[in-house]
Amino acid sequence: MPDNIGVGDKLTYGGNIAYIYQRVSPTQYYIQSATGGLATNTAAGTACTVLRAYNSVNSALEVGVADGSHLNTNNLVTGNIQLNLACYADGIDTARLNTWYFTTGINSYIRVFTPYLLSEVGISQRHSGVWTTNAYRLEVSATADLASSVGSSCPYTRIEGLQISFNNTGFTGGYGIVVGSVVYIESNIIKGGTAATAAYGIFSGDGSYNARIVNNIIYGFENYGIYSKWYCTPIVYNNTVSNCGIGIGSASGNLIAKNNIVQACTTGYSSSFYSSSDYNLSSDATAPGANSKQTATVQFEDSANKDFRI
């Protein structure tokens, strides 16, 4: 099959439906039922069609996977279910991604990701550290003040390897991603669109604890690149933030910042940080930590064209 066929794709054959969960080669795949059980056997030579299960991630989350044809529940804990949603570079996804429809737990969570391993897909659907039209893109335009591209309020949700853009033309405020407690935001590119007035890249709201914000590239937000409010305890590691009002900030002093790079922001790091914060870098004199580098300039691959790889 074509190289862009991979995990999560839907197979219809002989009146049966199954889903790919592992790729072996262009001609060999492992498949399973919608709930992770055994797929129905069929005779050799049976006609089979392959297609994406949904046109957007949010259509799967909002009205799709919990229905009677799929999981038949939105309580992943009771069903002992891990929900994996693979995102493909078929075009621009413009529907806001929201995970609040589900009950989740430490072993029963939602994972929204781009496949890139050969065991997942024949050609990577993930960016390589710079924005590209050849990878999955979630590009959301606000329809109200304080909107967001992603609302990841369900605990233990994982958002991995996405390209996320937020544009709030005609409105005020807003967010690339709003995170809840114990949410994992990893290896994404999050950018402000043609307008991101008073907006935030990643926003950790009141009372959100132990969110993991790791290995992201964030740029183009007028307010903060990463910000946590009161009573939040996010862990912020290995992120690159550029061209924002403030790179990384915390209202409570409980944000743990390690090994982050902030460049070309009006202010690099703002307010106080948890005492273990260290090994950060800023282009001004604000990077927290005894071993951090201040007033340092990083030579990116091509910062003028938003390529912040080192």
FITI-122114 format. One line per 4 residues: for each residue x, y, z of C-alpha. Coordinates in steps of 0.25 Angstrom, whole numbers, m for minus. Layout:
X,Y,Z ~ ...
This chain:
0,0,0 ~ 4,15,m1 ~ 15,20,9 ~ 5,29,15
m4,18,20 ~ m1,14,34 ~ m6,13,49 ~ m21,17,51
m25,15,37 ~ m38,8,35 ~ m40,m5,27 ~ m53,m9,21
m54,m24,16 ~ m65,m34,14 ~ m75,m26,23 ~ m64,m25,34
m56,m13,39 ~ m43,m13,46 ~ m32,m3,49 ~ m17,m3,46
m8,m3,59 ~ 5,m7,53 ~ 12,m7,40 ~ 22,m18,36
24,m14,22 ~ 17,m8,10 ~ 9,m21,9 ~ 8,m26,23
1,m19,34 ~ m5,m24,48 ~ m20,m20,50 ~ m30,m20,61
m44,m17,64 ~ m48,m3,69 ~ m47,m7,83 ~ m33,m14,82
m39,m28,80 ~ m36,m38,69 ~ m40,m34,55 ~ m50,m43,48
m43,m53,38 ~ m47,m53,24 ~ m43,m61,12 ~ m31,m58,3
m35,m49,m9 ~ m46,m42,m1 ~ m47,m27,m6 ~ m42,m17,4
m43,m2,5 ~ m34,7,13 ~ m37,21,18 ~ m35,31,29
m45,28,40 ~ m48,43,42 ~ m45,56,35 ~ m41,64,47
m36,60,61 ~ m47,67,68 ~ m58,60,60 ~ m53,47,66
m52,52,80 ~ m66,60,80 ~ m75,51,72 ~ m67,39,67
m60,29,76 ~ m69,28,88 ~ m81,23,79 ~ m87,9,78
m78,6,66 ~ m65,9,73 ~ m62,9,88 ~ m77,10,92
m73,19,104 ~ m65,32,108 ~ m60,26,121 ~ m47,21,117
m44,17,132 ~ m56,7,133 ~ m53,1,119 ~ m38,0,122
m35,7,109 ~ m23,15,103 ~ m29,24,92 ~ m18,26,81
m22,36,70 ~ m12,37,59 ~ m11,50,51 ~ m7,50,36
m2,61,26 ~ m14,60,17 ~ m17,75,18 ~ m20,86,28
m28,82,40 ~ m36,95,45 ~ m45,89,56 ~ m41,92,70
m36,80,77 ~ m43,78,91 ~ m41,66,100 ~ m51,69,111
m61,59,106 ~ m54,47,113 ~ m51,41,127 ~ m37,37,127
m27,31,136 ~ m12,28,138 ~ m13,16,129 ~ m25,20,121
m22,33,114 ~ m23,40,101 ~ m11,41,92 ~ m12,50,80
1,48,71 ~ 7,48,58 ~ 13,35,53 ~ 27,35,48
34,22,51 ~ 34,11,40 ~ 26,2,49 ~ 15,12,49
15,18,34 ~ 24,17,22 ~ 27,32,22 ~ 27,41,34
15,50,37 ~ 23,58,47 ~ 31,71,45 ~ 46,71,47
47,83,56 ~ 43,93,46 ~ 29,97,41 ~ 26,89,28
14,87,19 ~ 18,72,18 ~ 14,69,32 ~ 1,69,40
m4,84,43 ~ m15,88,52 ~ m18,103,48 ~ m29,109,56
m35,123,55 ~ m42,129,67 ~ m57,131,67 ~ m57,138,80
m48,145,90 ~ m39,135,99 ~ m41,124,89 ~ m30,113,87
m25,103,77 ~ m24,91,87 ~ m31,89,100 ~ m25,78,107
m32,77,120 ~ m33,62,122 ~ m22,57,132 ~ m11,49,125
m14,53,111 ~ m2,53,102 ~ m1,63,90 ~ 12,59,82
18,63,70 ~ 8,73,64 ~ 9,86,57 ~ m1,96,64
m4,110,59 ~ m13,120,66 ~ m19,132,59 ~ m28,142,67
m31,153,56 ~ m42,161,61 ~ m42,156,75 ~ m34,158,88
m26,148,95 ~ m25,133,94 ~ m16,121,94 ~ m9,111,85
m11,100,96 ~ m18,101,109 ~ m13,89,118 ~ m19,83,130
m13,74,141 ~ m3,63,137 ~ m4,66,122 ~ 8,63,114
11,73,103 ~ 23,68,95 ~ 31,71,82 ~ 21,81,76
23,93,68 ~ 13,104,73 ~ 13,117,66 ~ 5,130,66
m2,132,53 ~ m3,145,45 ~ m9,151,58 ~ m7,146,72
m11,159,80 ~ m9,157,95 ~ m8,142,93 ~ m1,131,99
7,119,93 ~ 4,109,105 ~ m4,113,116 ~ m5,105,129
m18,109,137 ~ m21,111,152 ~ m19,98,159 ~ m13,90,148
m2,81,154 ~ 10,73,148 ~ 8,77,134 ~ 20,72,125
24,82,114 ~ 36,76,107 ~ 44,78,94 ~ 34,88,88
37,100,79 ~ 29,112,81 ~ 29,126,75 ~ 20,138,70
11,140,82 ~ 10,155,87 ~ 8,151,102 ~ 15,138,107
22,126,100 ~ 19,118,113 ~ 12,122,125 ~ 6,116,138
m4,122,147 ~ m6,121,162 ~ m5,107,169 ~ 1,101,156
13,92,156 ~ 17,90,142 ~ 31,83,138 ~ 36,91,126
49,84,120 ~ 56,86,107 ~ 47,96,100 ~ 51,107,90
43,120,91 ~ 46,132,81 ~ 39,145,77 ~ 29,145,88
26,156,98 ~ 31,148,110 ~ 37,135,107 ~ 34,127,120
27,132,132 ~ 20,127,145 ~ 10,134,155 ~ 13,124,166
28,121,166 ~ 25,106,165 ~ 29,105,150 ~ 41,96,148
49,101,136 ~ 61,93,132 ~ 70,93,119 ~ 61,103,112
65,114,101 ~ 58,127,100 ~ 63,137,89 ~ 58,150,83
47,152,93 ~ 44,165,100 ~ 47,158,113 ~ 53,144,114
48,139,127 ~ 38,146,136 ~ 35,145,151 ~ 40,134,161
43,119,158 ~ 44,107,166 ~ 58,105,173 ~ 62,93,164
61,101,151 ~ 74,102,144 ~ 83,100,131 ~ 74,110,124
78,121,114 ~ 73,135,110 ~ 77,146,101 ~ 75,155,113
79,154,128 ~ 67,147,133 ~ 70,132,131 ~ 68,125,145
78,115,151 ~ 92,116,156 ~ 97,108,143 ~ 89,116,133
94,125,122 ~ 89,139,122 ~ 91,150,111 ~ 95,138,101
92,138,86 ~ 88,124,80 ~ 92,122,65 ~ 79,115,60
79,109,46 ~ 71,121,40 ~ 63,129,50 ~ 59,139,40
51,128,34 ~ 46,122,47 ~ 56,110,46 ~ 60,109,61
68,97,60 ~ 82,97,65
